[in-house]
Amino acid sequence: MSTASFYSDLPELNQFLAITNPSHYQPVPRDWYVVITDIVNSTQQVAAGKYREVNFLGASSIIVILNLTSDHELPFIFGGDGASVLIPSTLYKPAQLSLLALQQIAEAEFRMRLRVAMIPVADLMDANQTVAVAKVRISDHYTQAAIIGGGLTYATDLAKHPDQSYSYSYKNYLNELSPETANFSGLECRWQDIPSHHGEAVSLIAMATGSDWQTNGQTYSQLIQEIYRIYGDDCQLNPVSPDKLRLSFSYQKLITETKVRTKSARWWYRWLYLVMIWLGNLIGTILMRYGIATGEVDWGKYKAIVIGATDYRKLDDILKMVISGTSTQRQLLEKFLESQYRQGKLVYGIHVSDRVLMTCLVLGRNGQHVHFIDGADGGYTLAASAMKARLAHLVKT
């Protein structure tokens, strides 16, 4: 019996808070794989000002796998400097080839090393680790996966472990492999950095430290409800707002997409692609400003569609959110987080910026969208470093 439709067949949850209830999750089939990607030494890359490139490569590792399917229905989580994707066994070889091609591009174009690991769910189950998935409807154009059970965290540790990663990690050892092997259709990075409409953009990573998922679910539920109490409803805390959303005409902003999407093309083709983005953004700006409808797309409503499909909050064993707010609100959040940390309920890290960046997967202007959000100047990567420091201190004490 085929398990390839496992994720497509999952029932959809209608509220984000419902992801904190373990009863809404289903275990991933034994014959599936957990794909882990991340940029090696991403903290140093971010410190060198390359946070946009780091984010874009992380998103790229998702789209090259989604484009192997006809319906793009796979569970994935964007992590800032990488991603996690769950795939059926039928996609194992093509996903491996696509990711190896992406490794080539990361090294050749950005001088970055993309770590790739593909871990059988069977190996995780044999190690008494669980990977369970739920699906929540975010908007008409986007359903988001949530993943719990601890198996994803365990898989990430395997991918990075110096003694155990060899069995699962892949280097670009296929000399005949062409960058054309990877399909980047739908991958875009065409918006300006988006200023917070309340002054701050807080990248939060929090990991519950209870001994079971019922307890951890309650911890996440309390945290999410406290965030709502401090920051307000989704419209208030979502870091993307229509009046701040503008297309970019900056070479520095648009060249990242150009390098990936044109791969090893000649210089003149790259410049042509860059000019086409620039012209497309000019036309898009006019269409959105005057609310013009073309074909199936009502450009007057396009920004609302984009905002509705942002992934500014997610759960993959760890709660990750990018929140717009004031410094006073952030201080209240930190006070709550520190209280929960001292009680041993969670560890956390935050990074504060004044804006966010957005990397987009647009699989149809009037179809599937997902817009990955991260805090500028480091976002999730630096928040994760802060969380790891607290975790290390907790272990020592």
C-alpha positions in Angstrom: 0.0 0.0 0.0 1.4 3.4 -1.0 2.0 6.0 1.7 2.9 8.8 -0.8 -0.4 10.6 -0.2 0.0 10.5 3.7 0.3 14.3 4.0 -2.2 15.2 1.3 -4.8 13.0 3.1 -4.3 14.7 6.6 -7.3 16.7 7.9 -6.7 20.4 8.1 -6.8 22.3 11.4 -8.4 25.8 11.2 -6.6 27.5 14.1 -2.9 27.9 14.7 -3.3 27.3 18.5 -4.7 23.8 17.6 -1.1 22.7 16.7 -0.3 22.6 20.5 -2.7 19.6 20.9 -0.8 16.3 20.3 -4.0 14.5 19.5 -4.2 16.3 16.2 -1.0 14.7 14.9 -0.4 11.6 12.9 2.9 9.6 12.8 4.9 9.8 9.6 5.0 6.5 7.7 8.0 4.3 8.3 9.1 4.4 4.7 9.4 8.2 4.5 12.6 10.3 4.9 13.5 13.4 6.9 15.5 15.8 4.8 17.7 18.2 6.7 19.5 21.1 5.1 21.5 24.0 6.7 24.3 26.4 5.9 27.5 25.3 7.7 28.8 28.1 9.9 25.7 30.2 9.3 26.3 32.4 12.3 29.6 33.5 10.9 28.0 34.1 7.5 25.3 36.2 9.1 27.9 38.2 11.1 29.5 38.9 7.7 26.2 40.5 6.5 25.1 37.6 4.3 21.8 36.9 6.1 19.8 37.4 2.9 21.9 34.8 1.0 21.6 32.4 3.9 17.9 32.7 4.0 17.5 32.3 0.2 19.6 29.1 0.1 17.5 27.7 3.0 14.3 28.4 1.0 15.9 27.0 -2.1 16.3 23.6 -0.5 12.5 23.5 -0.1 11.5 24.6 -3.6 13.7 22.1 -5.4 12.0 19.3 -3.6 8.5 20.6 -3.9 9.0 21.0 -7.7 9.6 17.2 -7.9 5.8 16.8 -7.1 2.7 17.6 -9.1 0.7 19.1 -6.3 3.6 20.5 -4.1 1.9 18.7 -1.1 4.8 17.9 1.3 5.4 18.9 4.9 8.3 21.4 5.2 9.6 23.9 7.8 11.8 26.9 6.9 14.4 27.5 9.6 16.2 30.6 8.4 19.6 29.0 7.6 18.1 25.8 6.3 15.0 23.6 6.2 13.4 20.4 7.1 11.3 18.5 4.5 9.5 15.1 4.9 9.4 13.0 1.7 8.1 9.6 0.6 10.6 7.0 -0.5 9.7 7.6 -4.2 11.3 11.1 -4.0 14.5 9.9 -2.3 16.8 9.8 -5.4 15.5 12.8 -7.3 15.6 14.9 -4.1 19.2 13.9 -3.5 20.2 14.9 -7.0 18.4 18.2 -6.7 20.0 19.1 -3.4 23.4 18.1 -4.6 22.9 20.5 -7.5 22.0 23.2 -5.0 25.2 22.4 -3.1 27.1 23.2 -6.3 25.3 26.6 -6.6 25.9 27.5 -2.9 29.6 26.8 -3.2 30.1 28.4 -6.7 28.0 31.5 -6.3 28.0 32.3 -2.6 31.1 30.5 -1.2 28.8 28.7 1.3 28.6 25.0 2.2 25.1 23.6 2.3 24.8 20.5 4.6 22.4 17.9 3.2 21.2 14.8 5.2 18.4 12.4 4.3 17.5 10.2 7.3 15.1 7.3 7.1 12.1 7.6 9.4 12.6 3.9 10.0 16.0 4.7 11.6 14.3 7.2 13.9 11.6 4.8 14.9 14.2 2.1 15.6 15.9 4.7 18.0 12.5 5.2 19.7 12.1 8.6 18.1 8.7 9.9 16.8 8.0 12.2 13.9 4.3 13.3 13.9 2.7 15.8 11.6 -0.4 18.0 11.5 -1.6 20.4 8.9 -3.1 23.8 9.5 -4.9 26.0 7.0 -3.3 29.4 7.1 -5.0 31.0 4.1 -6.8 30.1 0.9 -3.4 29.8 -0.7 -1.3 28.1 2.1 -1.4 25.2 4.4 1.4 24.8 6.9 2.9 21.7 8.4 3.5 21.3 12.1 5.9 18.6 13.4 6.3 17.2 16.9 7.6 14.1 18.7 11.3 14.9 19.1 12.3 12.9 16.0 13.0 15.9 13.9 15.3 17.4 16.5 17.0 14.0 16.8 17.4 13.8 13.0 19.0 17.3 13.0 21.5 16.2 15.6 22.3 13.1 13.5 22.9 15.3 10.5 25.4 17.5 12.3 27.1 14.9 14.6 30.7 14.4 13.5 30.7 10.7 14.1 27.2 9.8 12.9 26.5 12.2 10.1 28.5 10.2 7.5 25.7 7.7 7.0 23.2 10.4 6.1 25.0 13.4 4.8 25.9 14.1 1.2 28.6 16.1 -0.4 28.5 17.1 -4.0 30.5 14.1 -5.2 28.9 13.7 -8.6 31.2 15.5 -11.0 28.9 15.1 -13.9 26.0 16.7 -12.0 24.7 19.9 -13.6 23.1 22.8 -11.7 20.2 22.4 -14.2 19.2 19.3 -12.2 17.5 21.5 -9.7 14.2 23.2 -10.6 13.8 26.6 -8.9 10.6 27.6 -10.5 8.5 29.8 -8.2 11.4 30.9 -6.0 11.6 34.6 -5.7 13.2 37.3 -3.5 11.8 40.6 -4.9 10.6 42.6 -1.9 12.4 45.2 0.1 13.2 44.5 3.7 9.9 45.2 5.5 10.1 47.7 8.4 8.2 46.7 11.5 4.9 48.7 11.8 5.4 48.8 15.6 9.1 49.5 15.7 10.6 46.1 16.5 10.7 42.7 14.8 11.4 40.0 17.3 12.6 36.6 16.1 11.7 34.1 18.8 12.8 30.5 19.2 11.4 28.6 22.2 11.8 24.9 23.0 9.7 23.3 25.7 11.7 21.0 28.0 9.0 18.7 29.4 9.3 15.0 29.4 6.3 14.3 27.2 4.4 16.0 24.4 1.2 16.6 26.4 3.2 18.7 28.8 5.1 20.4 26.1 1.9 21.1 24.2 0.5 22.9 27.3 3.8 25.0 27.5 3.5 26.1 23.9 -0.2 26.8 24.3 0.5 29.0 27.3 3.3 30.8 25.5 1.2 31.5 22.3 -1.7 32.7 24.4 0.6 35.0 26.3 2.0 36.4 23.0 -1.6 37.1 22.0 -2.3 38.8 25.3 0.8 41.0 25.0 0.8 41.8 21.2 -2.8 41.4 20.2 -4.4 39.5 17.4 -2.8 38.1 14.2 -3.1 41.4 12.4 -1.2 43.2 15.1 1.7 40.7 15.6 2.2 39.7 12.0 5.4 41.5 11.0 4.2 42.1 7.4 1.7 44.9 6.8 0.3 46.2 3.5 1.6 49.8 3.9 5.2 48.5 4.5 5.2 46.0 1.6 7.2 47.3 -1.4 8.9 45.7 -4.3 12.7 46.2 -4.5 14.7 47.8 -7.3 18.0 47.4 -5.6 20.8 45.4 -7.3 22.0 44.1 -4.0 18.5 42.7 -3.2 17.8 41.2 -6.6 21.1 39.6 -7.4 20.7 36.8 -5.0 17.7 35.4 -6.9 19.4 36.1 -10.1 22.5 34.0 -9.2 20.4 31.0 -8.2 17.8 31.1 -10.9 20.3 31.6 -13.8 22.7 29.1 -12.3 25.8 28.7 -14.6 24.4 30.9 -17.4 26.5 33.4 -19.3 26.9 36.9 -17.9 24.6 38.5 -20.5 21.7 36.1 -19.6 22.1 37.0 -16.0 21.9 40.7 -16.7 18.8 40.0 -18.9 17.2 38.1 -16.0 18.0 40.9 -13.6 16.5 43.5 -16.0 13.4 41.3 -16.4 12.9 41.2 -12.6 13.3 45.0 -12.4 10.7 45.5 -15.2 8.4 43.0 -13.6 8.7 44.8 -10.3 8.0 48.1 -12.0 4.8 46.7 -13.6 3.8 45.0 -10.4 4.2 48.3 -8.4 1.9 50.1 -10.9 -0.7 47.2 -10.9 -0.9 47.1 -7.1 -0.9 50.9 -6.7 -3.9 51.3 -8.9 -5.6 48.0 -8.1 -5.6 46.7 -11.6 -6.9 43.2 -12.4 -5.2 41.2 -15.1 -6.4 37.7 -16.1 -7.0 35.7 -12.9 -5.1 38.1 -10.6 -6.6 41.1 -8.8 -3.5 43.1 -8.1 -5.4 45.4 -5.7 -5.7 42.4 -3.4 -2.3 40.8 -4.1 -0.6 42.2 -1.0 -3.4 40.8 1.2 -2.8 37.4 -0.4 0.9 37.6 0.3 0.4 38.6 3.9 -2.2 35.8 4.5 0.4 33.2 3.3 3.3 34.4 5.5 4.9 31.7 7.7 5.8 34.1 10.6 4.9 31.3 13.1 5.5 27.6 13.1 6.3 24.5 15.2 8.9 21.8 14.4 9.6 20.4 17.9 10.5 24.1 18.6 8.2 27.1 18.4 9.5 29.8 16.0 7.9 33.2 15.5 8.7 36.6 14.1 6.6 39.2 15.9 6.0 42.9 15.3 5.8 45.0 18.4 7.1 47.7 20.6 10.1 47.5 23.0 7.7 47.6 25.9 5.8 44.6 24.6 9.1 42.7 24.0 10.2 43.4 27.6 6.9 41.9 28.8 7.5 38.9 26.6 11.1 38.5 27.9 9.8 38.7 31.4 7.4 35.8 30.8 10.0 33.7 28.9 12.5 34.2 31.7 9.9 33.1 34.2 9.2 29.9 32.2 12.9 29.3 31.8 13.6 29.6 35.5 10.7 27.2 36.2 12.4 24.7 33.8 9.5 24.7 31.3 11.4 26.0 28.3 14.6 27.5 26.9 14.5 30.4 24.5 16.4 32.8 22.4 15.4 36.1 20.7 16.9 38.5 18.2 15.6 42.0 17.8 15.7 44.0 14.5 13.7 46.8 13.1 12.6 45.0 10.0 12.1 41.5 8.4 13.1 40.0 5.1 10.8 37.8 3.0 11.7 35.0 0.6 8.8 33.7 -1.5 7.6 30.5 -3.1 5.0 31.5 -5.7 3.7 28.5 -7.4 1.0 30.5 -9.2 0.1 34.2 -8.8 -3.5 33.1 -8.0 -2.5 29.7 -6.6 -0.2 28.3 -3.9 1.9 30.8 -2.1 4.2 30.7 0.9 6.3 33.7 2.0 9.1 32.8 4.4 9.7 35.5 7.1 12.9 36.0 9.1 14.2 38.9 11.1 16.8 41.0 9.3 20.5 41.0 10.4 20.4 37.4 11.7 16.8 36.6 12.9 16.3 32.9 13.6 20.0 32.1 13.3 21.1 34.4 16.1 18.0 33.6 18.2 19.0 29.9 17.9 22.5 30.7 19.2 21.0 32.5 22.2 18.7 29.5 22.9 21.6 27.1 22.7 23.5 29.2 25.2 20.6 29.0 27.7 20.3 25.2 27.0 24.0 24.7 27.7 23.6 26.6 31.0 20.6 24.6 31.9 22.4 21.3 31.3 25.3 22.5 33.5 23.1 23.4 36.4 
